[in-house]
Amino acid sequence: MSLGRKRSRERRQRFGRWLWRLSQGLMLLIAILGFATFVYRGAEELARSEVSALETQVARLTQQEAEAQQDKSRINSALEQSRSEIRELQARYARDVPRPPYTQLLTIAQERITAGVAPDRLANVLRQAENTRRCETRAVSRRFAIRFGGAPSADEGTSFLDGMLRITAALPAGAEDVARLSTVTVANAWNGRTETLTGLPQRLSLPLGNLELDLNISSSDVRGFAQATLATCIRN
């Protein structure tokens, strides 16, 4: 009996030692698993923090890139607008700023206006100016009286081409400055046109078929009179 109890006690002791070693192993395993879980959670939190920081940085860089693109677009737009304004100014300069030979003409016009010549008279002279033409007939000159006060009647003034071209001149009552204040009327019958001009001298080119009538009207050397000269020229 004592031998059986001894063996039974030894078996219990061996089982207790095995159970103790097993419990120690389980505790060690639990400790390792806990530490591994802690390390994993820490690493996971660190990775999540780093990913969040990277996402924030990517968002910031993306926004900066978008702002840079907007700034680039604004700069390109402003640059194109400046180039367009420069082209417009260059075109306006070329259009509005006179260059030779127009500068000489403007200088002469300024001198004549400063000397007292009416701008309308200068403008009419420029409108009538043309290259020298070949005139086949001798010019015909006629002197006629200037009407002082009121409008000239139908039989006043002078005429050419059997009355088809009539010229009259008038001055306001009390006026004496024929060069500035006289009113000259030129009426032609072939197209029913009448032109009223101010000041003397005057020059007109009147087309008639393949001819061009060169009419010059000026003050006469006789006081109170004007003179009209008509030349017939061939049109080119």
C-alpha positions as a Markdown table, in Angstrom:
| # | Residue | x | y | z |
|---|---|---|---|---|
| 1 | Met | 0.0 | 0.0 | 0.0 |
| 2 | Ser | 2.8 | 2.4 | 0.9 |
| 3 | Leu | 4.3 | 1.7 | -2.5 |
| 4 | Gly | 1.1 | 2.6 | -4.3 |
| 5 | Arg | 0.7 | 5.8 | -2.3 |
| 6 | Lys | 4.3 | 6.8 | -3.1 |
| 7 | Arg | 3.7 | 6.3 | -6.8 |
| 8 | Ser | 0.5 | 8.2 | -6.7 |
| 9 | Arg | 2.2 | 11.1 | -4.9 |
| 10 | Glu | 5.0 | 11.1 | -7.4 |
| 11 | Arg | 2.5 | 11.3 | -10.3 |
| 12 | Arg | 0.8 | 14.2 | -8.6 |
| 13 | Gln | 4.1 | 15.9 | -8.1 |
| 14 | Arg | 5.1 | 15.4 | -11.7 |
| 15 | Phe | 1.6 | 16.7 | -12.9 |
| 16 | Gly | 1.9 | 19.7 | -10.6 |
| 17 | Arg | 5.4 | 20.5 | -12.0 |
| 18 | Trp | 4.1 | 20.1 | -15.5 |
| 19 | Leu | 1.1 | 22.3 | -14.8 |
| 20 | Trp | 3.4 | 24.9 | -13.3 |
| 21 | Arg | 5.7 | 24.9 | -16.3 |
| 22 | Leu | 2.6 | 25.0 | -18.5 |
| 23 | Ser | 1.2 | 28.0 | -16.6 |
| 24 | Gln | 4.5 | 29.8 | -16.8 |
| 25 | Gly | 4.7 | 29.1 | -20.5 |
| 26 | Leu | 1.1 | 30.4 | -20.9 |
| 27 | Met | 1.9 | 33.5 | -18.9 |
| 28 | Leu | 5.0 | 34.1 | -20.9 |
| 29 | Leu | 3.0 | 33.7 | -24.1 |
| 30 | Ile | 0.4 | 36.1 | -22.9 |
| 31 | Ala | 3.0 | 38.6 | -22.0 |
| 32 | Ile | 4.6 | 38.2 | -25.4 |
| 33 | Leu | 1.3 | 38.5 | -27.1 |
| 34 | Gly | 0.4 | 41.6 | -25.0 |
| 35 | Phe | 3.7 | 43.3 | -25.8 |
| 36 | Ala | 3.3 | 42.4 | -29.5 |
| 37 | Thr | -0.2 | 43.9 | -29.4 |
| 38 | Phe | 1.1 | 47.0 | -27.8 |
| 39 | Val | 3.9 | 47.3 | -30.3 |
| 40 | Tyr | 1.5 | 46.7 | -33.2 |
| 41 | Arg | -1.0 | 49.3 | -31.9 |
| 42 | Gly | 1.8 | 51.8 | -31.5 |
| 43 | Ala | 3.2 | 51.1 | -34.9 |
| 44 | Glu | -0.3 | 51.3 | -36.3 |
| 45 | Glu | -0.9 | 54.6 | -34.6 |
| 46 | Leu | 2.4 | 55.9 | -35.8 |
| 47 | Ala | 1.8 | 54.8 | -39.4 |
| 48 | Arg | -1.7 | 56.4 | -39.3 |
| 49 | Ser | -0.2 | 59.6 | -38.0 |
| 50 | Glu | 2.5 | 59.6 | -40.7 |
| 51 | Val | -0.1 | 58.8 | -43.4 |
| 52 | Ser | -2.3 | 61.6 | -42.1 |
| 53 | Ala | 0.6 | 64.0 | -42.2 |
| 54 | Leu | 1.5 | 62.9 | -45.7 |
| 55 | Glu | -2.1 | 63.3 | -46.9 |
| 56 | Thr | -2.1 | 66.8 | -45.3 |
| 57 | Gln | 1.1 | 67.6 | -47.1 |
| 58 | Val | -0.2 | 66.3 | -50.4 |
| 59 | Ala | -3.4 | 68.3 | -50.0 |
| 60 | Arg | -1.3 | 71.4 | -49.3 |
| 61 | Leu | 1.0 | 70.9 | -52.2 |
| 62 | Thr | -2.0 | 70.2 | -54.5 |
| 63 | Gln | -3.6 | 73.5 | -53.4 |
| 64 | Gln | -0.3 | 75.3 | -53.9 |
| 65 | Glu | 0.0 | 73.8 | -57.4 |
| 66 | Ala | -3.6 | 74.9 | -58.2 |
| 67 | Glu | -2.9 | 78.4 | -56.9 |
| 68 | Ala | 0.4 | 78.5 | -58.9 |
| 69 | Gln | -1.6 | 77.5 | -62.1 |
| 70 | Gln | -4.1 | 80.2 | -61.4 |
| 71 | Asp | -1.3 | 82.7 | -60.9 |
| 72 | Lys | 0.3 | 81.6 | -64.1 |
| 73 | Ser | -3.0 | 81.9 | -65.9 |
| 74 | Arg | -3.5 | 85.4 | -64.5 |
| 75 | Ile | 0.0 | 86.4 | -65.5 |
| 76 | Asn | -0.4 | 85.0 | -69.0 |
| 77 | Ser | -3.8 | 86.9 | -69.3 |
| 78 | Ala | -2.2 | 90.1 | -68.1 |
| 79 | Leu | 0.7 | 89.6 | -70.4 |
| 80 | Glu | -1.5 | 89.0 | -73.4 |
| 81 | Gln | -3.6 | 92.1 | -72.5 |
| 82 | Ser | -0.5 | 94.2 | -72.2 |
| 83 | Arg | 0.7 | 93.0 | -75.6 |
| 84 | Ser | -2.7 | 93.7 | -77.1 |
| 85 | Glu | -2.6 | 97.2 | -75.6 |
| 86 | Ile | 0.9 | 97.8 | -77.0 |
| 87 | Arg | -0.3 | 96.7 | -80.5 |
| 88 | Glu | -3.3 | 99.0 | -80.2 |
| 89 | Leu | -1.1 | 101.9 | -79.2 |
| 90 | Gln | 1.3 | 101.2 | -82.0 |
| 91 | Ala | -1.6 | 101.1 | -84.5 |
| 92 | Arg | -3.0 | 104.3 | -83.1 |
| 93 | Tyr | 0.4 | 105.9 | -83.3 |
| 94 | Ala | 0.8 | 104.9 | -86.9 |
| 95 | Arg | -2.7 | 106.1 | -87.7 |
| 96 | Asp | -2.8 | 109.4 | -85.7 |
| 97 | Val | 0.8 | 110.7 | -85.6 |
| 98 | Pro | 1.6 | 112.2 | -89.0 |
| 99 | Arg | 4.8 | 111.4 | -90.8 |
| 100 | Pro | 6.4 | 112.9 | -93.9 |
| 101 | Pro | 5.1 | 114.2 | -96.2 |
| 102 | Tyr | 2.0 | 114.9 | -94.0 |
| 103 | Thr | 4.1 | 116.7 | -91.3 |
| 104 | Gln | 5.1 | 119.3 | -93.9 |
| 105 | Leu | 1.5 | 119.8 | -95.0 |
| 106 | Leu | 0.4 | 120.3 | -91.3 |
| 107 | Thr | 3.2 | 122.8 | -90.7 |
| 108 | Ile | 2.2 | 124.8 | -93.8 |
| 109 | Ala | -1.5 | 124.6 | -92.8 |
| 110 | Gln | -0.7 | 125.8 | -89.2 |
| 111 | Glu | 1.3 | 128.7 | -90.6 |
| 112 | Arg | -1.5 | 129.8 | -92.9 |
| 113 | Ile | -4.2 | 129.5 | -90.2 |
| 114 | Thr | -2.0 | 131.5 | -87.9 |
| 115 | Ala | -1.7 | 134.1 | -90.6 |
| 116 | Gly | -5.5 | 134.4 | -90.6 |
| 117 | Val | -6.5 | 132.1 | -93.5 |
| 118 | Ala | -9.8 | 130.4 | -92.7 |
| 119 | Pro | -9.5 | 126.6 | -92.1 |
| 120 | Asp | -12.5 | 125.9 | -94.4 |
| 121 | Arg | -10.7 | 127.7 | -97.2 |
| 122 | Leu | -7.6 | 125.6 | -96.7 |
| 123 | Ala | -9.6 | 122.4 | -96.6 |
| 124 | Asn | -11.3 | 123.3 | -99.8 |
| 125 | Val | -8.0 | 124.1 | -101.5 |
| 126 | Leu | -6.7 | 120.6 | -100.4 |
| 127 | Arg | -9.9 | 118.9 | -101.7 |
| 128 | Gln | -9.5 | 120.6 | -105.1 |
| 129 | Ala | -5.7 | 120.0 | -105.4 |
| 130 | Glu | -4.7 | 117.5 | -108.1 |
| 131 | Asn | -1.8 | 116.7 | -110.4 |
| 132 | Thr | -1.2 | 118.9 | -113.4 |
| 133 | Arg | -3.5 | 118.1 | -116.3 |
| 134 | Arg | -3.3 | 118.7 | -120.0 |
| 135 | Cys | -5.6 | 121.6 | -120.9 |
| 136 | Glu | -6.5 | 121.9 | -124.6 |
| 137 | Thr | -8.1 | 125.3 | -124.7 |
| 138 | Arg | -7.1 | 128.7 | -123.6 |
| 139 | Ala | -8.4 | 129.8 | -120.2 |
| 140 | Val | -11.3 | 132.4 | -120.3 |
| 141 | Ser | -11.4 | 135.1 | -117.6 |
| 142 | Arg | -14.4 | 137.2 | -116.7 |
| 143 | Arg | -14.8 | 139.9 | -114.2 |
| 144 | Phe | -18.1 | 140.3 | -112.3 |
| 145 | Ala | -19.5 | 142.6 | -109.5 |
| 146 | Ile | -19.8 | 141.4 | -105.9 |
| 147 | Arg | -23.2 | 141.8 | -104.4 |
| 148 | Phe | -23.1 | 143.9 | -101.2 |
| 149 | Gly | -25.9 | 142.9 | -98.8 |
| 150 | Gly | -28.6 | 140.3 | -99.7 |
| 151 | Ala | -28.5 | 137.4 | -102.1 |
| 152 | Pro | -27.5 | 137.9 | -105.8 |
| 153 | Ser | -30.3 | 137.8 | -108.3 |
| 154 | Ala | -30.4 | 135.3 | -111.2 |
| 155 | Asp | -28.8 | 137.7 | -113.7 |
| 156 | Glu | -26.0 | 138.9 | -111.4 |
| 157 | Gly | -22.5 | 137.4 | -111.4 |
| 158 | Thr | -21.0 | 135.8 | -114.6 |
| 159 | Ser | -21.5 | 132.7 | -116.6 |
| 160 | Phe | -19.7 | 130.3 | -118.9 |
| 161 | Leu | -20.7 | 127.6 | -121.5 |
| 162 | Asp | -23.7 | 129.6 | -122.7 |
| 163 | Gly | -25.1 | 130.0 | -119.2 |
| 164 | Met | -24.7 | 126.4 | -118.1 |
| 165 | Leu | -22.2 | 127.5 | -115.5 |
| 166 | Arg | -23.0 | 130.5 | -113.3 |
| 167 | Ile | -20.8 | 132.1 | -110.6 |
| 168 | Thr | -22.0 | 134.8 | -108.1 |
| 169 | Ala | -20.3 | 136.4 | -105.1 |
| 170 | Ala | -21.8 | 138.3 | -102.2 |
| 171 | Leu | -20.7 | 140.2 | -99.1 |
| 172 | Pro | -22.8 | 141.0 | -96.0 |
| 173 | Ala | -23.8 | 144.6 | -95.7 |
| 174 | Gly | -21.0 | 146.8 | -94.3 |
| 175 | Ala | -18.4 | 144.1 | -94.8 |
| 176 | Glu | -15.2 | 144.8 | -96.7 |
| 177 | Asp | -13.0 | 141.7 | -96.2 |
| 178 | Val | -13.6 | 139.9 | -99.5 |
| 179 | Ala | -11.0 | 137.3 | -98.8 |
| 180 | Arg | -12.6 | 136.0 | -95.6 |
| 181 | Leu | -16.3 | 137.0 | -95.7 |
| 182 | Ser | -17.4 | 136.7 | -99.3 |
| 183 | Thr | -19.9 | 134.0 | -100.2 |
| 184 | Val | -19.3 | 132.4 | -103.6 |
| 185 | Thr | -22.0 | 130.3 | -105.4 |
| 186 | Val | -21.2 | 128.0 | -108.3 |
| 187 | Ala | -24.2 | 126.5 | -110.1 |
| 188 | Asn | -24.0 | 124.1 | -113.1 |
| 189 | Ala | -26.9 | 123.1 | -115.3 |
| 190 | Trp | -25.7 | 119.7 | -116.5 |
| 191 | Asn | -26.2 | 118.0 | -113.1 |
| 192 | Gly | -28.2 | 120.7 | -111.2 |
| 193 | Arg | -25.5 | 121.0 | -108.5 |
| 194 | Thr | -24.9 | 124.2 | -106.6 |
| 195 | Glu | -21.8 | 124.7 | -104.4 |
| 196 | Thr | -21.6 | 127.5 | -101.8 |
| 197 | Leu | -18.1 | 128.5 | -100.7 |
| 198 | Thr | -16.7 | 131.0 | -98.3 |
| 199 | Gly | -13.7 | 133.3 | -99.0 |
| 200 | Leu | -11.6 | 134.0 | -102.0 |
| 201 | Pro | -9.7 | 132.6 | -103.8 |
| 202 | Gln | -11.5 | 129.4 | -104.7 |
| 203 | Arg | -10.7 | 126.6 | -107.1 |
| 204 | Leu | -13.1 | 123.9 | -108.3 |
| 205 | Ser | -12.7 | 121.0 | -110.7 |
| 206 | Leu | -16.1 | 120.2 | -112.4 |
| 207 | Pro | -16.4 | 117.0 | -114.5 |
| 208 | Leu | -18.3 | 117.3 | -117.8 |
| 209 | Gly | -18.2 | 114.1 | -119.8 |
| 210 | Asn | -14.6 | 113.3 | -120.7 |
| 211 | Leu | -13.6 | 116.9 | -119.8 |
| 212 | Glu | -12.7 | 118.5 | -116.6 |
| 213 | Leu | -13.5 | 122.2 | -116.1 |
| 214 | Asp | -10.9 | 124.0 | -114.0 |
| 215 | Leu | -12.6 | 127.0 | -112.4 |
| 216 | Asn | -10.6 | 129.6 | -110.4 |
| 217 | Ile | -12.4 | 132.4 | -108.6 |
| 218 | Ser | -10.4 | 135.3 | -107.0 |
| 219 | Ser | -10.6 | 138.9 | -106.0 |
| 220 | Ser | -10.2 | 141.4 | -108.9 |
| 221 | Asp | -7.8 | 144.3 | -108.8 |
| 222 | Val | -10.9 | 146.5 | -109.2 |
| 223 | Arg | -12.6 | 147.2 | -105.9 |
| 224 | Gly | -16.0 | 145.6 | -105.5 |
| 225 | Phe | -15.4 | 143.0 | -108.2 |
| 226 | Ala | -14.3 | 139.3 | -108.5 |
| 227 | Gln | -12.8 | 137.4 | -111.4 |
| 228 | Ala | -13.6 | 133.9 | -112.6 |
| 229 | Thr | -11.2 | 132.0 | -114.9 |
| 230 | Leu | -12.3 | 128.8 | -116.7 |
| 231 | Ala | -10.0 | 126.3 | -118.5 |
| 232 | Thr | -11.1 | 123.1 | -120.2 |
| 233 | Cys | -8.9 | 120.1 | -119.5 |
| 234 | Ile | -8.9 | 116.5 | -120.7 |
| 235 | Arg | -9.6 | 113.9 | -118.0 |
| 236 | Asn | -7.0 | 111.2 | -117.6 |
